[in-house]
Amino acid sequence: MEVAAMGLFKKKPDPISDRSRALEAQIASLEAQIKQLSSKVQKEQTQPRVRSSVSPTKLPGATPSVPSAPSSLHASAREPVFELISPPNTTPVSPEESTPAHYNDLGVRKYDLAAAWRRIQNHFHGPATPNPKLVSYLAAGTINGLRPLRYEKRIARNRVIFFSILLLFIIWVILAMVLKQR
């Protein structure tokens, strides 16, 4: 009897928090490796390099082992490289929506009813989920320890229905009392 009672007050293990602890430990070990490697690189950079003053081309009969690169490559290596980065919350414009036929002579976009309807529909659909696999797991309830999303929705729906009926009953009682006093 005592053993069964002891099990009642124990918290069930949460698989998501266990997984998050394991990932945090893995992140900590990777950060330690990064610090170790960066300190190793800094030690190598602080030590002077020993170099021979004799180059292979100055020796008689020797051929250079590494061909010399043209000076234009060295100049381009120093110039910054720019990449096009789009903001994260924007959707790319499809090529069919940005053709010149969609603009008038002054450069103002013509009114396109079909595109306006698509924009309205996309507004109500909401953004696409960044992790659809996780959403499907949550909806199906395949993560141990978590209830399925449809079960949670049903509980919330029943709660709203119950409190709506309770509110209507309270309003009805108040109206009945007010009308009796008249």
C-alpha positions in Angstrom: 0.0 0.0 0.0 2.8 2.4 0.9 4.6 1.7 -2.3 1.6 2.5 -4.4 1.0 5.7 -2.5 4.6 6.8 -3.1 4.1 6.5 -6.8 1.1 8.8 -6.8 3.1 11.8 -5.8 5.9 11.4 -8.3 6.0 13.5 -11.4 5.9 11.7 -14.7 9.0 12.1 -16.8 8.7 14.7 -19.5 10.4 13.5 -22.7 10.7 17.1 -24.1 12.6 18.4 -21.1 14.8 15.3 -21.1 15.7 15.9 -24.7 16.3 19.6 -24.1 18.7 18.7 -21.3 20.6 16.2 -23.5 20.8 18.9 -26.3 22.0 21.5 -23.8 24.7 19.1 -22.7 25.7 18.5 -26.3 25.8 22.2 -26.9 28.1 22.7 -23.9 30.5 20.0 -25.1 30.6 21.6 -28.5 31.3 25.0 -27.0 34.1 23.5 -25.0 35.6 22.0 -28.2 35.3 25.4 -29.9 37.1 27.1 -27.1 39.8 24.5 -27.1 40.3 24.8 -30.9 40.3 28.6 -30.8 42.9 28.6 -28.1 45.0 26.2 -30.1 44.8 28.5 -33.2 45.7 31.5 -31.1 48.8 29.7 -29.7 49.9 28.8 -33.3 49.4 32.4 -34.4 51.5 33.9 -31.6 54.5 31.6 -32.3 56.8 32.9 -35.1 57.0 30.9 -38.2 60.4 29.8 -39.4 61.0 30.3 -43.0 63.9 29.6 -45.3 65.4 32.5 -47.1 66.0 30.4 -50.2 63.2 30.1 -52.6 62.9 27.1 -55.0 63.2 29.4 -58.0 66.6 30.8 -57.0 68.1 27.3 -56.9 69.8 26.3 -60.2 67.7 23.8 -62.1 64.8 23.9 -59.7 61.2 24.5 -60.9 58.6 26.2 -58.8 56.3 23.7 -57.1 53.4 26.2 -56.8 52.6 28.3 -59.9 52.4 32.0 -59.0 48.9 33.4 -59.1 48.2 36.6 -61.1 48.0 39.8 -59.2 44.4 40.3 -60.1 43.4 37.3 -58.0 45.0 38.8 -54.9 43.2 42.1 -55.5 39.8 40.4 -55.8 40.4 38.3 -52.7 40.6 41.5 -50.6 37.3 42.9 -51.9 34.2 42.1 -49.9 31.6 39.7 -51.3 28.0 40.8 -51.0 25.1 38.3 -50.9 21.5 39.1 -51.4 19.6 38.4 -48.1 15.9 38.7 -48.0 14.1 39.6 -44.7 12.8 36.5 -42.9 9.1 37.5 -42.8 8.7 38.3 -46.5 7.5 36.1 -49.2 9.2 36.2 -52.6 7.3 37.8 -55.4 6.4 35.3 -58.1 7.6 36.2 -61.6 4.1 36.2 -63.0 3.1 39.1 -60.6 6.1 41.3 -61.4 5.9 41.4 -65.2 5.7 44.7 -67.1 2.1 44.0 -68.1 1.1 44.5 -64.5 2.3 48.2 -64.5 0.8 51.1 -66.4 2.8 53.8 -68.3 3.5 55.8 -65.2 5.0 52.7 -63.4 2.0 52.3 -61.1 0.8 48.8 -60.6 -2.5 48.0 -62.2 -5.3 46.6 -60.1 -5.3 42.8 -60.4 -8.5 41.2 -59.0 -7.1 37.7 -59.0 -3.9 38.7 -57.2 -5.9 40.6 -54.7 -8.0 37.6 -54.0 -4.9 35.4 -53.5 -3.4 38.0 -51.1 -6.7 38.0 -49.1 -6.7 34.1 -49.0 -3.0 34.0 -48.0 -3.7 36.5 -45.2 -6.3 34.2 -43.6 -4.3 31.1 -44.1 -1.4 32.4 -42.0 2.3 31.8 -42.4 3.6 28.3 -43.2 5.0 26.5 -40.2 8.8 26.4 -40.0 8.7 22.8 -38.6 5.9 20.9 -40.2 7.1 17.5 -38.8 6.8 18.8 -35.2 3.3 20.1 -36.0 2.2 16.7 -37.3 3.7 15.1 -34.2 1.8 17.4 -31.9 -1.5 17.0 -33.8 -1.2 13.2 -33.7 0.0 13.0 -30.2 3.0 10.7 -31.0 5.3 12.4 -28.5 5.1 10.4 -25.3 3.7 12.3 -22.3 1.8 14.8 -24.4 -1.9 14.7 -25.3 -2.9 14.9 -28.9 -3.8 18.4 -30.1 -7.3 17.3 -31.1 -8.0 16.2 -27.5 -6.8 19.5 -26.2 -9.1 21.3 -28.7 -12.0 19.2 -27.7 -11.5 20.1 -24.0 -11.2 23.8 -24.8 -14.4 23.6 -27.0 -16.4 21.9 -24.3 -15.2 24.4 -21.7 -16.3 27.3 -23.9 -19.7 25.7 -24.5 -20.2 25.0 -20.7 -19.3 28.6 -19.7 -21.5 30.0 -22.5 -24.5 28.1 -21.2 -23.7 29.1 -17.7 -23.5 32.8 -18.7 -26.8 32.6 -20.6 -28.4 30.9 -17.5 -27.1 33.7 -15.2 -28.4 36.4 -17.6 -31.8 34.6 -17.8 -32.0 34.5 -14.0 -31.1 38.2 -13.7 -33.7 39.2 -16.3 -36.4 37.0 -14.7 -35.7 38.7 -11.3 -35.8 42.2 -12.9 -39.0 41.5 -14.7 -40.7 40.1 -11.6 -40.0 43.3 -9.7 -41.8 45.4 -12.2 
